[in-house]
Amino acid sequence: MTLTGKAGEMAVSWVEMSATCSTMKVAYGTSAGSLPQGVTSAGYAWTRFNMCMHDAVMTGLAPNTRYYYAINGRNFSFVNAPARQGGKIYAIYADFGLANDVSLADLVNEAAAGSFDAVIHGGDIAYDLQSYSGATGNSFMNAVEPFAAAMPVMMCVGNHESDSRTFENYIVRFAALNGTATESGSTSSLWYSFNDELVHWVAVDTELWYYGPSTLDPAVMLEWLKDDLKRVDRGVTPWLVAYGHKQAWMDSSNFTATEALLQDAHTNLYFCGHQHNYQRLLPQRANVVSAACVSDHNTTYTDCTDMTTVVAGSPGCREKLSSGHAPRGVAAFAQAYGYGKLTVVNATHLHWGFTEVSVELADGTYAAATNAFTDEFWMIQLAQKR
């Protein structure tokens, strides 16, 4: 499922395993026994893999209301624009693969228990979407379906989505993001933004410089990003949070211009992955750490003017964990499998927490982590950003 950027809408995407497309319907309503509303999809024939890709947008959805929907005899449900006491919660990670999917069971179980409301996936999806004629992508999306069909999962592109410098699998599989991009003034699903309650979310493409097609000029994204950030109304969305795949210190990365724009707009948080570990940084800009706004043993960030980066690249993938980390200002670090959750408490307080879910044993199997690594911090914003 995908947020379109418009209130009262939710997009849903699925695959029809056929070389030719049939017109398919999404029926939906507020009662499992009655689905009076409907929207159809003619599909897109993806001849490369002999599959038909569908997406459709459900409209007229009321906030904080459970909707039931059916596609081709299969039944699902979701809560549109949930109003959670204590604030909306987002599960956030990057670098999640089909093989060695260590965090999958925890994500599925937590989603079923209602522990979070939406997901942010910061690139490197399935390892790789295009492998085995797209079968890896299909199997991965089937694996995450228990939560991906019940809440929005917002993707961005990583280097593993390059697909011979075309990003084809990302673009085709997540075509619903075209609507989100258009709504935000973007010409590409590789970069887009959307408002969700108190947060203006921005997805950026960090891979254009090294893994993108030569026909796709990074300057186009940078110009869009500059304009998008200028339009942010901090009175409406007091929090500005961005996500992409890499940060400046990582290999094959050119993040300088992107980061400068995010910093100038006083972006609160930037989530990424690529390094398969967990890192929480102190606020910093242009290689200068600004820790004066951080207190309580580096667990409370108050009115920080520089952006804080969090690397959450270890839910599990075939490449396992890695040791690389930022060259300076690392407040917390762990080579640990897991993911984090961001709680938007209100207009002045955010809470972030990361929990290790499993450890690898000597024989290559996994067990639940005892004395699991955890990390958390509060971000407090009392002075409204411009």
N, C-alpha and C positions, 0 to 999 in steps of 0.2 A: 504494500500500500504506500501511497505517496501523497504528501501534502502539495496542493496546487498553488498555494499562496492566496487563495480566495476563501473567505469565510463560508462555511456551509458546504464545502466540497471535499471529496476524497477520491483519489484515483486508485484504481486497482489494475494490476497487470498479471497476465498469465500466458502460458505457452500451449498452443494446440499442436500436438505431434502429428503434423500432416504437411506435406509439401504444398497443398492447396488450402486456402482459407475458407472457412464457412462463417457465416454471420452468427455471432454468439451474443447471448443476452446476459446481463447482470440484473437480476431481480432483487429488489431490496425493500425493506420496510422496518417498522419498529416492533413487529411481532414475528416470532419464528414461524408461526402458522399462517401468516398473511404477508405476502411481499408484493404490494400493489404497484410499486414504482419500478421502472426499468430503464435501462440504457443499453444500446447495442454496440457491438464492435465488428467491423468488417475484417479486421486483421491486416497484418503486413506479412506477405510471403517472403520469408528469409531463405532465399534459394541456396545460400552458402551451406546451410545446415539442414535444409529440407524441413524447416519448422515454420509455423505461423505464430507470430507474436501479436498479442492482443493487449490493449489497454482501454479503459473506459472510466468516465468520471461520474460519480454519484453526486447529485446536486440537491439543494434544498434541505440540507441536513441541519437539524437543531443541535445546539450545543449541549454537552453533558448528557447525551442520549445514546442508548445502545441501539445499534442498527444490525439487523440480520440480512445477509445477502447470500445468493446462490448463483453458482456458475456451473453449467453443464452437470447439474445434479449434485454438486458438492456444496455444502453449507458452511458458512462462516459467520462471525459477528465481530463488531468492534464498537467502542464508545467514541463518538465524535466529540472533539474538543472537551476532554474530560476536565472536570473541576475537582481536583484532588485537594483535600484538606492538608495543609502544610506545603503545597506547591507542586507543580508539575515536575515529573522525574523523567530524565532521558538516560538511557543506557548508551555508553559511548565507547567505541573501540575502533581499531584499524587492523589490517593484516590478519584477516580471519579466513581460514581455508577449509576445504572439504576434508583433506587428510590432517590428522592430528588436531581435530576440532575440540580441543580440551575444554573450552568454556561452553560448548553447545548445550549440554544437559542443564547447566546452571541457568543459562539464558532462557531456555524453554520453560524450566520450572518456575523461575522468577516471574516470567511474563504471565504464566498461567495463574500465579498467585496474585497478580496485579501489582507487582513491585515497581514497575515502571510503565510509562505511557507512550514512549516513542524511542526510536533508535537512531543514532548517528553512526555511520560506518565510513571511516576516513580512508577509503581506498585499499587496494590490494584485496580483491574479492575472489574467493573460491580457490585461487592458485591452480589453474587459471580458468577464467570463464570460457575461453575458446578451446581448452584442451579436449582431446578426444572428440573432435567435431561437435563441441558444445555440450557434450555429455557431463563434463565436470560442472559446468555452469548450471545445468538442469538439476543435477544431484544436489548441489549446494543450495540452490533456491528451494528445493523440496525439503532439505534438512532444516532450513530456517523458517519454513512455512508456518509452523505453529505460532510464532509471534509475528512474522512478516505479513500474515493474512489477517492479523488482529490489531495492528497498529501501524502507523507510518514508519518506514525505514528509509532514511534519507542518505543517499550514497554520494560519494565524490570519487574522483578518479585517482588511481595510483599508478606506479610504473608497471605493475603487472597487468594493467588494463591497456597497455600500449597496443597490443595486437598488431605487431608489425607497423607501428607508427600510424595506426588508423583510429584507434579507440573504438573500433566497430562494435565489438561485443557489448561494451558499456553503453554506447549510444543506442543500440537496437534493443537490448534487454531492458534498459531503464528509460524507454522513450517517454514515459509519463512525466519525466523531469523536464521535457520540452515545454510543457505547460507551465511548470514552476518557473522555468527560465524566462519564458515570454512575459509572464506576469511581473517579473522583476526587471524587465528591460534588457535581458540578456539574449544574445542570438545563438547561444549554445547551451546544451545541458551539462557541459563540462564546467560551467561556472554559473551560479545563480544565487538568489537569496530569497528569504521569506520571513514574514513575521509570524511568530507563534506566541500569543499572549504577551508576556513582558519582554520577550527576546527578539531581536533582529538577528537571524542566523545568516551567515554568509559562507558559501562553499566556493573554494578557489581550486584552480588546477595548477599544481606545482610541477607538472610533468611536461608542459608544453615545450620548454626549452631543450630538453634532451630526448624526449620520447614522443613528441607530437609530430604531426605531419607538417611538412615545410609550408604548406598552403595556409596553415593556421597561425596567424601572427599573434604572439603574446601581447602585443600592444593593444589589441582589441579587448582582451580581458582586462588589462590594466585601466583602460579608459572607462570600461563599464564599471569596474570596481570603484574608481574615483567618483563617478557620478552616483552610484548606488549609495556609497557611504555619505555623500553630501545630503542625500534625501532622508537619511535616518532621523526620525523625530524622537529624541531621548525622553520627551515627555510622554510618549506613547509606548515606546519600547526602551526602557531605561538601560537594559543590558544589551551589549553588542558582543556576540560570540561568533567566531569564525572556525572553520575546519578545512583542512586540506591533508595532503599525504606527508609532506616533508617540512622540515625547518631548514634554516640557512646552513647549519653546520653539517648537514647530511650529504652523502655522496650524490653526485649527479643532480645537484639542486641549484636553482637560481631564484632565491626567495627575496632578494634585496629590495626590488621595487615593490613587490606585493606587500612585504612587511612594512615598508615605509608608509604606504597608504593606510594599512590597518592601524599602525601606531598613530598617525596623524589624526585618525578618527577616534582615538582613545578606545580601541577595542579592548574589552575586558579580558577575554580568554581566547586562546587559540589551541585547538586540539589537533593532533596529528599522530602519525605512527612511523612506519618505515623501519625504525629500529625496534626490534622485537623484545621490548622490555617496558618497564614503567618508569617515567620520569616526571617529576613536578619541579618546575623552575621557579626561581624568584623573578619578580618583574624585571625586565631589562630591555634596553634598546641600544642598537648599534654597539654591541659588545660591552655595554656598561650596565652593571647590575644596580638596580635602585631598590635596596632593601629597607630603606628607612620607613616605608609604609607597612612593613611586615613585623608582626609581634607574636607573642605567645609561642615561642619556640618555632617560629616559621609556620604557624598554623592559622594565622588571621591576617588577611590582606585588607587594609582599610584605605579607601580613596587613593589607590595607586594610579599614577598617571601613565605608566608604561605597561605594555601587554604582558600577560602571564601565559607561558606555554606549558601544556601538559601532553606528554607522549603516552598514549595508551595503545601500544602496538603488540600486545601479547595475549590475545584471546586464544591463540593457537593456530599454527599452520605447519605445512610440511617442513619449513626451514627452521622450526623450533625457535629457541630463545637466542638473543644476541647480547653482547656486552657494551656496544657503543653508546656513548652518552654525550650530552652537551659539554662544551669545554669550560663552562663557568656557570655559577649561580644555580647549582642543582640542590634543591631543598630536600628532595626525596628520590631514591632510586632503588629499583629491585629487578633482578632477572626472575620474574615470577609470572606465571600464567594467570590471567584474570581480565577483568574489565572494570570500568568505573560507572558511577551514576552521578549525574548533575541534578540537583534539586533547586528549582527556581522558587525560593521561599516567598519572596515579595519583591517590591521595587528596590529594596535596599540590601537584601541578603541573598547570596547564593551559597550552596554547600556542595562540595565535591568529595566523593569517597571512592577509593579503589580497594578491592579485596582480592587476594590470591585465592584461586579456586582449587587448584590441584598441583601436586608435585610429581616429577618423573622419578620413578624408582630405578635401581641399578639394572633391572632386567628390561627396561624400556616401557614398562606399563606405568599407569598413573593411579594415584590414590588421593583422596581428599586431603587437603593441606591441614596438618595439625600445627598449631602456633602460626597460623597463616599470617603473611605480611599484609598489613593494612596501612592506608594513608588517607588522611582527610585534611581539608582546610575550609575555612569560611572566607568568602569575599564580601566585604561590606562597602557599600557605595552611598555615602551620605551627601556628598557634593555632586549635584547633577552634572553630567558631562555635557559639553556643548554639541 
